Amino acid sequence: MSTTGSVRKKRKIDLTAETFDQLLGWLDHDRDRAGRKYEQIRASLIKIFWYRGCAMPEELADETIDRVAGKIQQLATAYEGDPALYFYGVANNVSLEYLKRKHDLSMPLPDDLVEDTHELEDEEQAYQCLEQCMSSLSARNRELVFEYYGGENGEQRKIDRRKELARRMGIGTNALWIRVHRVKKVLRTCVSECLVGRQSHNGSDGPLPV
């Protein structure tokens, strides 16, 4: 099987054959060299998204490639310079959009993160404080919490999802739990302090702290 054939087979997001051929032609006139460059660029994109704390580096790499491919006709005639640099510029925009989307999504309240949330008002305030405290984490730690606690419900699904997360991070499930536990301790302290601050403002005319 040719290099370009194997590359095409690895793509999870389908490109038309014509667009894919144009993309390879833009990378290099020699098909084999173009295929190798494509593989190198995609591998670099995956690393970029992983180092930036994105939980789906392969999917985001493919999204980046799709965006570049969507402009291939203009790029082939107007762009000057190393094509890889253009991919990396698009990847920067994709990663920023992804992290913003993830931050905007709600997530389940982790068990034992805060206490005494049986009352609806307390639980709502806990979620507000959790969102505030999540925004103070680093991008990588924020993604770690989202991935560990988010997703589908069901005990087995949680176990499978966390095993897959540990595999992607290259660590064991125990090491993953330790990392999450450390981040959760920071969150627990932050949420508790936030709730105390909000409760101290109950009954006052001033706004609650944001």
Residue pairs with C-beta under 8 A, 6 or more apart in sequence:
1 9
2 31
2 32
2 35
3 31
3 32
3 35
3 36
3 39
4 24
4 31
4 32
4 34
4 35
4 38
6 35
7 35
7 38
7 39
8 20
11 20
11 62
11 65
12 58
12 59
12 62
13 59
13 62
13 63
13 65
13 66
15 23
15 65
15 66
15 69
19 69
19 70
19 72
20 69
22 69
22 72
22 73
22 76
23 38
23 65
23 68
23 69
23 72
24 31
24 34
24 35
24 38
25 34
25 76
26 72
26 75
26 76
26 83
27 33
27 34
27 37
27 38
27 41
27 83
28 34
28 37
37 83
37 84
40 84
41 65
41 83
41 84
41 87
42 61
42 62
42 65
44 84
44 87
44 88
45 57
45 60
45 61
45 64
45 65
45 87
45 88
45 91
46 57
46 58
46 61
47 57
48 57
48 88
48 91
48 95
49 56
49 57
49 60
49 61
49 91
49 94
49 95
49 98
50 57
52 95
52 99
52 139
52 140
53 99
53 138
53 139
53 140
53 141
53 142
53 143
53 144
54 60
54 95
54 98
54 99
54 143
55 102
55 143
55 146
55 147
55 165
56 98
60 91
60 94
60 95
60 98
61 91
63 94
64 87
64 90
64 91
64 94
65 87
67 90
67 94
68 75
68 86
68 87
68 90
75 83
75 86
79 86
99 139
99 142
99 143
102 142
102 143
102 146
103 134
103 135
103 142
105 146
105 150
106 127
107 145
107 146
107 149
107 150
108 149
108 150
109 117
109 123
109 126
109 127
109 130
110 145
110 149
110 184
110 187
112 188
113 126
113 130
113 184
113 187
113 188
113 191
114 126
114 129
114 130
114 188
114 191
114 192
114 195
116 122
117 123
117 126
122 195
125 195
125 198
126 191
126 195
128 194
128 198
129 190
129 191
129 194
129 195
129 198
130 187
130 191
132 190
132 194
132 210
133 187
133 190
133 191
133 194
134 142
134 145
134 187
135 142
136 190
137 145
137 183
137 186
137 187
141 183
144 179
144 180
144 183
145 180
145 183
145 184
145 187
147 161
147 165
148 162
148 165
148 176
148 180
151 157
151 158
151 161
152 161
162 173
162 176
163 173
165 176
166 172
166 173
166 175
166 176
169 176
171 179
194 209
197 209
198 208
198 209
201 207
201 208
201 209
